């Protein structure tokens, strides 16, 4: 997990829309790295705290223009 290395995963907080209408809102709040030496698990680095209780951890997309 070297400084400036590409993260293995992105961490998003998910907010449900009022009344269940429409799509959920995903807000990127951090990144995650696989542990060294083939150890199980990940290290999660958060830039913000989630307001809700649901987090999603997914591999980053390759598109550099995605927000």
C-alpha atoms as a printed R data frame, in Angstrom:
   type eleno elety resid chain resno       x       y       z
1  ATOM     1    CA   UNK     A     1   0.000   0.000   0.000
2  ATOM     2    CA   UNK     A     2   2.576   2.517  -1.131
3  ATOM     3    CA   UNK     A     3   1.721   6.197  -1.254
4  ATOM     4    CA   UNK     A     4   0.323   7.016  -4.684
5  ATOM     5    CA   UNK     A     5  -0.276   3.379  -5.662
6  ATOM     6    CA   UNK     A     6  -3.499   2.539  -7.456
7  ATOM     7    CA   UNK     A     7  -6.147   1.225  -5.045
8  ATOM     8    CA   UNK     A     8  -7.544  -2.271  -5.526
9  ATOM     9    CA   UNK     A     9 -11.071  -1.100  -4.637
10 ATOM    10    CA   UNK     A    10 -13.150   2.046  -4.286
11 ATOM    11    CA   UNK     A    11 -15.449   2.552  -1.294
12 ATOM    12    CA   UNK     A    12 -18.860   4.162  -1.733
13 ATOM    13    CA   UNK     A    13 -21.513   5.207   0.761
14 ATOM    14    CA   UNK     A    14 -24.986   4.446  -0.575
15 ATOM    15    CA   UNK     A    15 -27.936   6.709   0.164
16 ATOM    16    CA   UNK     A    16 -31.422   5.524  -0.705
17 ATOM    17    CA   UNK     A    17 -33.718   8.061  -2.325
18 ATOM    18    CA   UNK     A    18 -36.744   9.205  -0.359
19 ATOM    19    CA   UNK     A    19 -39.724   6.891  -0.745
20 ATOM    20    CA   UNK     A    20 -37.687   4.311  -2.626
21 ATOM    21    CA   UNK     A    21 -38.193   6.146  -5.915
22 ATOM    22    CA   UNK     A    22 -35.356   6.235  -8.412
23 ATOM    23    CA   UNK     A    23 -31.831   4.946  -8.173
24 ATOM    24    CA   UNK     A    24 -29.739   4.970  -5.016
25 ATOM    25    CA   UNK     A    25 -27.030   7.634  -4.732
26 ATOM    26    CA   UNK     A    26 -23.430   6.392  -4.582
27 ATOM    27    CA   UNK     A    27 -20.869   8.779  -3.055
28 ATOM    28    CA   UNK     A    28 -17.183   7.808  -3.163
29 ATOM    29    CA   UNK     A    29 -15.744   8.165   0.335
30 ATOM    30    CA   UNK     A    30 -12.494   6.219   0.159
31 ATOM    31    CA   UNK     A    31 -10.372   3.401  -1.215
32 ATOM    32    CA   UNK     A    32  -9.283  -0.074  -0.167
33 ATOM    33    CA   UNK     A    33  -6.091  -2.071  -0.720
34 ATOM    34    CA   UNK     A    34  -5.542  -5.820  -0.540
35 ATOM    35    CA   UNK     A    35  -3.375  -6.804   2.412
36 ATOM    36    CA   UNK     A    36   0.271  -7.612   1.786
37 ATOM    37    CA   UNK     A    37   1.779 -11.092   1.537
38 ATOM    38    CA   UNK     A    38  -1.444 -12.775   0.390
39 ATOM    39    CA   UNK     A    39  -3.113 -12.167   3.779
40 ATOM    40    CA   UNK     A    40  -6.911 -12.211   3.688
41 ATOM    41    CA   UNK     A    41  -8.815  -8.966   3.973
42 ATOM    42    CA   UNK     A    42  -8.374  -5.363   2.919
43 ATOM    43    CA   UNK     A    43  -7.196  -2.084   4.424
44 ATOM    44    CA   UNK     A    44  -9.829   0.629   4.011
45 ATOM    45    CA   UNK     A    45  -8.914   4.318   3.942
46 ATOM    46    CA   UNK     A    46 -11.861   6.693   4.323
47 ATOM    47    CA   UNK     A    47 -11.840  10.375   3.355
48 ATOM    48    CA   UNK     A    48 -15.312  10.881   4.839
49 ATOM    49    CA   UNK     A    49 -17.670   9.092   7.180
50 ATOM    50    CA   UNK     A    50 -20.856   7.583   5.753
51 ATOM    51    CA   UNK     A    51 -24.176   9.049   6.847
52 ATOM    52    CA   UNK     A    52 -26.062   5.827   6.235
53 ATOM    53    CA   UNK     A    53 -25.252   2.265   7.173
54 ATOM    54    CA   UNK     A    54 -24.547   0.814   3.725
55 ATOM    55    CA   UNK     A    55 -21.093   0.724   2.106
56 ATOM    56    CA   UNK     A    56 -20.158  -0.785  -1.255
57 ATOM    57    CA   UNK     A    57 -16.582  -1.841  -2.066
58 ATOM    58    CA   UNK     A    58 -15.931  -2.430  -5.779
59 ATOM    59    CA   UNK     A    59 -12.926  -2.632  -8.121
60 ATOM    60    CA   UNK     A    60 -12.229   0.735  -9.801
61 ATOM    61    CA   UNK     A    61 -13.466   1.228 -13.325
62 ATOM    62    CA   UNK     A    62 -10.797   1.761 -15.978
63 ATOM    63    CA   UNK     A    63 -12.467   4.897 -17.412
64 ATOM    64    CA   UNK     A    64 -10.437   7.917 -16.170
65 ATOM    65    CA   UNK     A    65 -13.321  10.283 -17.008
66 ATOM    66    CA   UNK     A    66 -15.793   8.552 -14.693
67 ATOM    67    CA   UNK     A    67 -16.800  10.505 -11.596
